[in-house]
Amino acid sequence: MSNTTPNGLQGLIGDALRETNELARKEIALFRNEMTSNVRSLFVGLALLVGAAVFGVVALFVLVDALVKWLATVVHSEALAALIVGGVLLVVAVLLALVGRNAMSLSTLAPVRTSRQVRQDARVLSEKVSG
């Protein structure tokens, strides 16, 4: 019997629908896994940013006074020493904030692998249907 008979055609359509259903379930599972991983990365970035802030504050309290006093002996001005130290610490704080913001970027949440897999599967399905 050829595949062009009604039963053969119905069988092919049934197989295609089952395969499409299974493929959709797998891609949804891939999407969920990828989103879970991306959200976890977001929280790790947030935790790192908070940790950096805590350590930065503790380090500032411990070191700033000593650094300002030492630098004041070099530049012979406590006010100038405080400005220099404050400026350097501000640069460090900005760098930490930029790294933390980058880790928390919304673009890191995009399901890149799932999108790529869906496009590839659609291409394969269209080739099967047309071929």
C-alpha positions as a Markdown table, in Angstrom:
| # | Residue | x | y | z |
|---|---|---|---|---|
| 1 | Met | 0.0 | 0.0 | 0.0 |
| 2 | Ser | 1.2 | 3.5 | -0.8 |
| 3 | Asn | 1.4 | 6.3 | 1.7 |
| 4 | Thr | -1.0 | 8.4 | -0.3 |
| 5 | Thr | -4.1 | 6.4 | 0.8 |
| 6 | Pro | -6.3 | 8.1 | 3.4 |
| 7 | Asn | -5.1 | 5.8 | 6.2 |
| 8 | Gly | -1.5 | 6.4 | 5.3 |
| 9 | Leu | -2.0 | 10.1 | 5.2 |
| 10 | Gln | -3.8 | 10.1 | 8.5 |
| 11 | Gly | -1.0 | 8.0 | 10.0 |
| 12 | Leu | 1.6 | 10.5 | 8.8 |
| 13 | Ile | -0.4 | 13.4 | 10.1 |
| 14 | Gly | -0.9 | 11.6 | 13.4 |
| 15 | Asp | 2.8 | 10.9 | 13.7 |
| 16 | Ala | 3.6 | 14.5 | 12.8 |
| 17 | Leu | 1.2 | 15.7 | 15.5 |
| 18 | Arg | 2.7 | 13.3 | 18.1 |
| 19 | Glu | 6.2 | 14.4 | 17.2 |
| 20 | Thr | 5.3 | 18.1 | 17.4 |
| 21 | Asn | 3.6 | 17.6 | 20.8 |
| 22 | Glu | 6.7 | 15.8 | 22.1 |
| 23 | Leu | 9.0 | 18.5 | 20.7 |
| 24 | Ala | 6.9 | 21.2 | 22.2 |
| 25 | Arg | 7.0 | 19.5 | 25.7 |
| 26 | Lys | 10.8 | 19.2 | 25.4 |
| 27 | Glu | 11.3 | 22.8 | 24.4 |
| 28 | Ile | 9.1 | 24.0 | 27.2 |
| 29 | Ala | 11.2 | 21.9 | 29.6 |
| 30 | Leu | 14.3 | 23.4 | 28.1 |
| 31 | Phe | 12.9 | 26.9 | 28.5 |
| 32 | Arg | 12.0 | 26.3 | 32.1 |
| 33 | Asn | 15.5 | 25.0 | 32.9 |
| 34 | Glu | 17.2 | 27.8 | 31.1 |
| 35 | Met | 15.1 | 30.5 | 32.8 |
| 36 | Thr | 15.8 | 28.8 | 36.2 |
| 37 | Ser | 19.5 | 29.0 | 35.5 |
| 38 | Asn | 19.3 | 32.6 | 34.3 |
| 39 | Val | 17.3 | 33.7 | 37.4 |
| 40 | Arg | 19.8 | 31.9 | 39.6 |
| 41 | Ser | 22.6 | 33.9 | 37.9 |
| 42 | Leu | 20.6 | 37.1 | 38.5 |
| 43 | Phe | 20.4 | 36.3 | 42.3 |
| 44 | Val | 24.1 | 35.4 | 42.4 |
| 45 | Gly | 24.9 | 38.7 | 40.8 |
| 46 | Leu | 22.8 | 40.5 | 43.3 |
| 47 | Ala | 24.4 | 38.6 | 46.2 |
| 48 | Leu | 27.8 | 39.5 | 44.9 |
| 49 | Leu | 26.9 | 43.1 | 44.7 |
| 50 | Val | 25.5 | 43.2 | 48.2 |
| 51 | Gly | 28.6 | 41.3 | 49.5 |
| 52 | Ala | 30.9 | 43.8 | 47.7 |
| 53 | Ala | 29.0 | 46.7 | 49.4 |
| 54 | Val | 29.3 | 45.1 | 52.8 |
| 55 | Phe | 33.0 | 44.4 | 52.5 |
| 56 | Gly | 33.5 | 47.9 | 51.0 |
| 57 | Val | 31.9 | 49.6 | 54.0 |
| 58 | Val | 33.8 | 47.5 | 56.5 |
| 59 | Ala | 37.1 | 48.1 | 54.7 |
| 60 | Leu | 36.3 | 51.8 | 54.6 |
| 61 | Phe | 35.8 | 52.1 | 58.3 |
| 62 | Val | 39.0 | 50.2 | 59.1 |
| 63 | Leu | 41.4 | 51.7 | 56.5 |
| 64 | Val | 40.2 | 55.2 | 55.6 |
| 65 | Asp | 41.2 | 56.8 | 58.9 |
| 66 | Ala | 44.7 | 55.2 | 58.8 |
| 67 | Leu | 45.1 | 56.0 | 55.1 |
| 68 | Val | 44.0 | 59.6 | 55.5 |
| 69 | Lys | 46.4 | 60.1 | 58.5 |
| 70 | Trp | 49.3 | 58.5 | 56.6 |
| 71 | Leu | 48.7 | 60.5 | 53.4 |
| 72 | Ala | 48.3 | 63.7 | 55.5 |
| 73 | Thr | 51.9 | 63.2 | 56.6 |
| 74 | Val | 53.0 | 63.0 | 53.0 |
| 75 | Val | 51.0 | 66.0 | 51.6 |
| 76 | His | 51.0 | 67.9 | 54.8 |
| 77 | Ser | 47.3 | 68.5 | 54.7 |
| 78 | Glu | 44.6 | 66.3 | 56.3 |
| 79 | Ala | 41.9 | 67.8 | 54.1 |
| 80 | Leu | 43.8 | 67.1 | 50.9 |
| 81 | Ala | 44.5 | 63.6 | 52.1 |
| 82 | Ala | 40.8 | 63.0 | 52.8 |
| 83 | Leu | 39.9 | 64.2 | 49.3 |
| 84 | Ile | 42.4 | 61.9 | 47.6 |
| 85 | Val | 41.4 | 58.9 | 49.6 |
| 86 | Gly | 37.7 | 59.6 | 49.1 |
| 87 | Gly | 38.2 | 60.0 | 45.3 |
| 88 | Val | 40.0 | 56.6 | 45.1 |
| 89 | Leu | 37.3 | 54.9 | 47.1 |
| 90 | Leu | 34.6 | 56.4 | 44.9 |
| 91 | Val | 36.3 | 55.0 | 41.8 |
| 92 | Val | 36.4 | 51.5 | 43.4 |
| 93 | Ala | 32.7 | 51.8 | 44.4 |
| 94 | Val | 31.7 | 52.8 | 40.8 |
| 95 | Leu | 33.6 | 49.9 | 39.3 |
| 96 | Leu | 31.9 | 47.4 | 41.7 |
| 97 | Ala | 28.5 | 48.9 | 40.9 |
| 98 | Leu | 29.1 | 48.5 | 37.1 |
| 99 | Val | 30.2 | 44.9 | 37.5 |
| 100 | Gly | 27.2 | 44.1 | 39.6 |
| 101 | Arg | 24.8 | 45.9 | 37.2 |
| 102 | Asn | 26.2 | 43.9 | 34.3 |
| 103 | Ala | 25.6 | 40.6 | 36.2 |
| 104 | Met | 22.0 | 41.6 | 36.9 |
| 105 | Ser | 21.3 | 42.7 | 33.3 |
| 106 | Leu | 17.9 | 41.7 | 31.9 |
| 107 | Ser | 19.6 | 40.5 | 28.7 |
| 108 | Thr | 21.2 | 37.7 | 30.7 |
| 109 | Leu | 17.7 | 36.4 | 31.4 |
| 110 | Ala | 16.8 | 35.9 | 27.8 |
| 111 | Pro | 16.4 | 32.1 | 26.9 |
| 112 | Val | 19.0 | 32.1 | 24.1 |
| 113 | Arg | 19.4 | 28.3 | 23.8 |
| 114 | Thr | 15.7 | 27.7 | 23.8 |
| 115 | Ser | 15.1 | 30.3 | 21.1 |
| 116 | Arg | 17.9 | 28.8 | 19.0 |
| 117 | Gln | 16.5 | 25.3 | 19.5 |
| 118 | Val | 13.0 | 26.4 | 18.5 |
| 119 | Arg | 14.2 | 28.0 | 15.3 |
| 120 | Gln | 16.2 | 24.9 | 14.5 |
| 121 | Asp | 13.3 | 22.6 | 15.2 |
| 122 | Ala | 11.0 | 24.7 | 13.1 |
| 123 | Arg | 13.5 | 24.5 | 10.2 |
| 124 | Val | 13.7 | 20.7 | 10.5 |
| 125 | Leu | 9.9 | 20.4 | 10.6 |
| 126 | Ser | 9.4 | 22.6 | 7.6 |
| 127 | Glu | 12.0 | 20.6 | 5.7 |
| 128 | Lys | 10.1 | 17.3 | 6.6 |
| 129 | Val | 6.8 | 18.8 | 5.5 |
| 130 | Ser | 8.2 | 20.2 | 2.2 |
| 131 | Gly | 10.5 | 17.3 | 1.6 |
